[in-house]
Amino acid sequence: MPKASIKRLIECKKIDLINLVLDIEKYPEFIPFCFDSKIYENKNQGDLNTIIADLTIGKGPFKDTYKSNVIYNKKKDSIFVKNIKGPLNHLENNWLFIDKNNGITEVIFDIDFEIKNQFLNSLMTVSFKFGLEKIADAFQKRAEDLFSETKN
């Protein structure tokens, strides 16, 4: 199973980054390998916000849709994602957002997944870190673009 952790310092308010990650329906606009997204449920329950959503991801001729349960914990400033169904045997990812000085937020992203198709899983394992860095770069660029717009 591919596993990875990425840490970034982003010049943006913590709540803006959290909202960016929770704005799942906009992912196809800026996330590489993401072709479509759809939110089915979005429930606020006290300190938790639970979202059920689909993402269609892929590369080249390989595309598939998976459904996830996304839980935003407002007290911990964290987002936990777990797959419900789709082409994955297993998916868990965690986002943690930490305020730093001068409007900087530290974002820690951990992911652990396995694709049901062993051939595709082998391919993904080889290019996994590169793809994950591209996705992290896309989130950071989007946040910085949005931040600079509100700054001007």
C-alpha positions in Angstrom: 0.0 0.0 0.0 1.4 3.4 -0.9 1.8 5.7 2.1 3.2 9.2 2.2 3.2 12.4 4.3 3.6 15.9 2.9 4.2 19.0 5.0 3.8 22.5 3.6 3.9 26.1 4.9 1.4 28.2 3.1 0.8 31.9 3.3 -2.9 31.7 4.0 -5.3 31.7 6.9 -6.0 28.3 8.4 -9.8 28.6 7.9 -9.3 29.5 4.3 -7.2 26.4 3.7 -9.7 24.2 5.5 -12.5 25.7 3.3 -10.4 25.1 0.2 -10.0 21.4 1.1 -13.7 21.0 1.9 -14.8 22.7 -1.4 -14.6 19.3 -3.1 -16.8 20.2 -6.1 -14.1 22.7 -7.2 -11.3 20.0 -7.3 -11.6 19.4 -11.1 -10.8 23.1 -11.7 -7.3 22.8 -10.2 -6.3 19.2 -9.1 -4.4 17.2 -11.6 -5.9 13.7 -12.3 -9.3 14.8 -11.0 -12.0 14.8 -13.7 -15.2 15.2 -11.7 -16.6 15.5 -8.2 -20.0 15.5 -6.5 -21.2 16.0 -3.0 -24.1 13.9 -1.9 -24.4 14.9 1.8 -23.0 17.8 3.9 -24.1 17.6 7.5 -23.0 19.9 10.4 -23.2 18.0 13.7 -21.7 20.1 16.5 -17.9 20.1 16.2 -18.0 17.7 13.2 -18.9 18.4 9.6 -19.5 15.2 7.6 -19.5 15.1 3.8 -20.2 12.2 1.5 -18.6 12.8 -1.9 -17.5 11.2 -5.2 -14.3 11.9 -7.0 -13.5 10.7 -10.5 -9.7 10.4 -10.8 -7.4 8.9 -13.3 -4.6 9.3 -15.8 -4.7 8.6 -19.5 -7.3 5.8 -20.3 -7.6 4.9 -16.6 -10.4 6.7 -14.8 -12.5 5.6 -11.9 -14.9 7.0 -9.3 -14.7 6.4 -5.6 -17.0 7.5 -2.8 -15.6 8.9 0.4 -16.6 9.9 3.9 -15.0 13.2 4.8 -15.1 14.4 8.4 -14.0 17.9 9.4 -13.2 18.1 13.1 -13.6 21.8 14.0 -11.9 21.5 17.4 -8.8 19.7 16.1 -8.6 21.7 12.8 -8.3 18.3 11.0 -10.0 16.6 8.1 -10.2 12.8 7.9 -11.1 11.0 4.6 -12.0 7.3 4.3 -13.2 5.5 1.2 -16.7 4.0 1.2 -16.7 2.3 -2.2 -15.0 2.3 -5.6 -11.8 1.0 -7.0 -9.9 1.2 -3.7 -9.4 -1.6 -1.2 -8.4 1.0 1.3 -8.0 4.8 1.5 -7.4 7.0 4.5 -6.0 10.5 4.4 -5.6 13.1 7.1 -5.2 16.8 6.8 -4.0 18.8 9.8 -3.8 22.6 9.8 -1.6 24.5 12.3 -1.4 28.3 12.7 2.2 29.6 12.5 3.3 33.3 12.7 2.5 36.1 10.2 -0.5 34.5 8.5 1.3 31.2 7.7 -0.4 27.9 8.1 1.4 24.6 8.3 -0.5 21.8 6.4 0.3 18.2 7.1 -1.2 15.7 4.7 -0.9 11.9 5.3 -2.3 9.3 2.9 -2.5 5.6 2.8 -4.3 3.7 0.1 -4.5 0.5 -2.0 -6.2 0.0 -5.4 -8.2 -3.2 -5.9 -6.6 -3.8 -9.3 -3.1 -5.1 -8.5 -1.6 -4.0 -11.9 -2.9 -0.4 -11.4 -1.7 -0.5 -7.8 1.8 -1.5 -8.9 1.8 1.4 -11.5 0.6 3.9 -8.8 3.2 2.8 -6.3 5.9 3.7 -8.9 4.6 7.2 -9.7 2.8 7.8 -6.4 5.2 10.3 -4.8 5.4 12.4 -8.0 1.6 12.5 -8.3 1.1 13.4 -4.7 3.6 16.3 -5.0 1.8 17.6 -8.1 -1.5 17.5 -6.1 0.1 19.2 -3.1 1.5 21.8 -5.4 -2.0 22.4 -7.0 -3.6 22.9 -3.5 -0.8 25.3 -2.5 -1.0 27.3 -5.8 -4.8 27.5 -5.5 -4.5 28.7 -1.9 -1.9 31.3 -2.8 -3.8 32.5 -5.8 -7.0 32.9 -3.7 -5.1 34.5 -0.9 -3.4 37.1 -3.1 -6.8 38.0 -4.6 -8.2 38.8 -1.2 -5.0 40.6 -0.2 -5.2 43.1 -3.1 
